């Protein structure tokens, strides 16, 4: 079906049944689901195959039991335990049950998975995935060498093209238009021309990805600035569990570039400066394949206690030297290339320097199991959906298991597509206010005309450095207050910026200035959520509250934006709490 287009005073209006914001794994999986019988538009800041799903390396979890005995209940348990019991268990059950179909869907779309000798999809081990409720590691990750995300992205895009889905590539969505509590559409800035476009739709799916760029050392690309999450927040939608940010254990030391957990799944070993396999002390059963939060903490601890390597003793080593070069080349081609290119290290014979890197947001826009966005603990916003890293259905809880993110985008991306179509079939268009684009036009004009003294790159650098220093793997009240003070100072200085490029075409200067505004919002929410959760759980380690506290904090945090200053946070943000859904697994101590 063709889209409806009208133009008026440099603003172009588009109309769709279903509009998807973001063309990564979750967005395109939703589009494939929706695109068969309705008029679907996909608006993306990047060309789809440049989305960050492409950077996922290790694999996608599914209890196929192709190589070893496995079932969805064990997978559910691992997900709940891995997330330190903050996982909504109804969502985790759906994730594990629908994982097998999600892999078969991709196989039918043409994804070239690695195969076993008898032609089945091969599976490998991954951190936190076990058989029999934690007794031993299990092979559950379906993979395409160490570029699984890249293959998923390419496969989904090819299938979107086949279905004739309307893509608006390099259109930067800057606002969500609400009318009477319902979404009417979004406003976007076209990067190639500088024109404004208003997209109206009956249902809208946000699949805009994460916000790793609030940190300096991150595996995330430059574009991951959390735009969708920040837009939702500015429009009064709360953000859930923002304190839980995952630090992937094996980033290339000093650079943050990701080395897949698949390296440890294939038998790689983490060692400290004296060559000791230190994970044996922290997780005696599954050692290097413990969940990511535990491995990242163990690594940071080894360095803090003086057992790190290198001239500054500030990293540990990933050792692949005992693996056959042929295995490394077949199963881990990309990451070995990274080690050679960026660090000049030969993985066949040398150990690779690694240290935790900011990797994945467990929190984000709150949704239920139908991917519907919530305006509080349980009120659904009709016609608004979210999936992937920008959403928090809470299948990841306080710590995501490796290979569950590629699964999440496929399971909940598909659900977002299904339910948004179901809604759009009977819904009528929410009227678009006349002045729908005014806020965006004013924001762009303000940035473009600004004549201040502050430089965007400098403010961003200071933000990322304070987050790395004060809100990374280890946190305390003191460091978090320092981070909050700094973010608020940067917010004041942000009012005094200027940009050099005044042009309209591909103005990256303008783009980065707007992105910085979103980053400041999200950094502040993250720090406040970290400060208010006075316990340690999963990826959130408070050195002043080292124990997990189920009495007080077996709840999700919800941060709301409001007009007035809240006394306990000292900002215009208020914190609420939301119960965790428990079905089969009662919280217990997390041992591996």
SULTA-V638107 format. One line per field, one symbol per residue. phi: phi as a letter, one per 40 degrees, with the letter a starting at -180 (. if undefined). psi: psi as a letter, one per 30 degrees, with the letter a starting at -180 (. if undefined). burial: + if it has 16 or more other ideal C-beta (glycine too) atoms within 10 Angstrom, else -. A space follows every 50 residues. Layout:
# SULTA-V638107
phi: ???
psi: ???
burial: ???
This chain:
# SULTA-V638107
phi: .cccbbbafgbbbbbbcbbbbhbcdcccccccccccbbcbbbbbcbcdcc ccdcccbcibcaccfcbbdaacccccdccccdcfgcccccccccdccccc ccccdcccchccccbcdcgcccbbcadgcbbffhcacbcbccabfbbccd cccccccdcccdcgccbbcgbbcbabcbbfgbccibbbbcccbgcbbbbc acbbbcacgcacccbccacccdccbgdccccdcccgccbbfcccbcbcdb cddgbgccbdcdcccchcbcbcccgcccccccadcbfcbcdccccccccc cdcccgbcbgcbfbabbbbbccccdccdccbbcccccdccccbgbcccbb cccbadbcbaccciccbcccgccbcadaccccgbbaagccbbcgcbfcac cdgccccdcccccccdcccccdcccbcbccdcdccdcdccdccccccccd bcbccdcccccccccccccbbccbbadcccccccdccccccccccbcabc cbcbcfccdcdcccdcdcccdccccdccccccccabafcbbcccbcccbc ccbcaccbbbcaccccccbgbcbbbbbbcccbbbbcdaccbb
psi: kklkklkkigkkkkklekkkjkhaeeeeeeeeefffgljkkkkkflkefg lfeffkeeakkkifhfelkllfeeeeeeeeeeghggkjfeeeeeeeegee eeeeeeeffgkilkllfgglklklllkfkllhhgellljfjkljbhheee eeeeeeeeeeeefhkjkjkhkjkfkkjkjhglkealklkjeffglkkkjk lekkkkigaahfgflejlfklffigheeeeeeefggklkkhffjkkjkei kkkfefkkjkffeeegglkklaeggkifffeeieegcfglleeeeeeeee eeeegggllleghglakkjgfflkeeeeeefheeeeeeeeeffhkjfefl kkkllkkkekjflbkklafggkkkfaegkkjkgklklaffljfhffbfkk kkffefeeeeefeeeeeefeeeefefllkkkkkehefeeeeeeeeeeefk gafkkeeeeeeeeeeeeeefhbeklleeeeeeeeeeeeeeeefffhllle jglfkhifeeeeeeeeeeeeeeeeeeeeeeefjilkkbfjjjffiflkif eeghlkkjkkklelkkeffgahkkklkklkjkdfjkklkjk.
burial: ----------+++++++++++++++++++++++++--+++++++++-+++ +++++++++++++++++--+-+-+++++++++++++++++++++++-+++ -++-++----+-++------+++++++++++--+--++++++++++++++ +++++++-++----++++++++++++++----+++++++++--+-+++++ +++++++++++++++++++++-+++++++++++-+-++++++++++++++ +++++++++++++++++++++++----++--++--+++++++++++++++ -++---+++-----+++++++-+----+--++-+++-++---+-+-+--+ +++++++++++++++++++++++++-----+-++++++++++++++++++ +++++++++++++++++++++-++--+--+-+---++--++-++--++-- -----+--++-+++-+++-++++-++--++-+++-++--++-++--+++- ------+-+++++++++++++++++++++++++-++++++++--+--+-+ --+++++++++-------+-+-+++--+-++---+----+-+
